[in-house]
Amino acid sequence: MKCPGQDTQYWLPGAIFEAKCPQCGHTVEFFKDDTSRKCNHCGHRFVNPKMDFGCAAYCQYAEQCLGTLPPELLAQKEDLLKDRVAIEMKRYFKSDFKRIGHASRVARYAERIGKLEGGNLAVILSAAYLHDIGMLEAERKYGDKAAQHHEAEGPAIAGEILNKLGASEAIVKEVCDIIGHHHRPADGDSLNFKVVYDADLLENMDEKRKQNPLDHEKLTADIEAAFLTDSGRDVAAEVLLG
């Protein structure tokens, strides 16, 4: 069955329109379902300025439906993914506002550190929001929330959420790998792992500091020794020592 939004029998007046090329100003004709068109005058290809990408921003079948997706849409797809992951995390934890708050703060730190380090924010933020997603199942199975237990339970739950949202296989695999050992850094860990690790460590240290303030000198030494990225150390020093 063809998607109704792409079926011409449902099109209304204005489904075929003209747009100005942003490069040279020449008129280019668009159909409403064109993801992009090339200007016949200067050869510049640009995205359909009127297209509502809607489900195409996250649907795993978008390329089959609309053709090859332009870079602008791919960026939008990854950006929208992390917002939908955040929603799914909140739905999963329901009224457990402590865990929702922790995951949200870790994600904010991860976004900040990730932008400074140049990591893949789709992976980083998905892993940050879902890093403790195995907590409930660990408590149900083992009666505790020990790191080794929620690390073991988390990947399967995270994978189910990400697959439902149409994340790429590569993103699902890397996010699940990060979640599966997010308390245990190892040689060869990716930059994305290090960013998530630093963000979680920073939030955990900040929570402990608020309950039991630490000596400034000791805290400085801990920051220098424990964080995996330079940006993580810088952000941690600002948050914990500022």
Helices and strands as residue ranges (DSSP letters): G 4-6, G 8-10, E 16-20, E 27-31, E 36-38, E 45-47, G 54-57, H 62-66, H 71-93, H 97-117, H 121-130, H 135-142, H 147-164, H 169-180, H 191-211, H 216-226, H 230-241
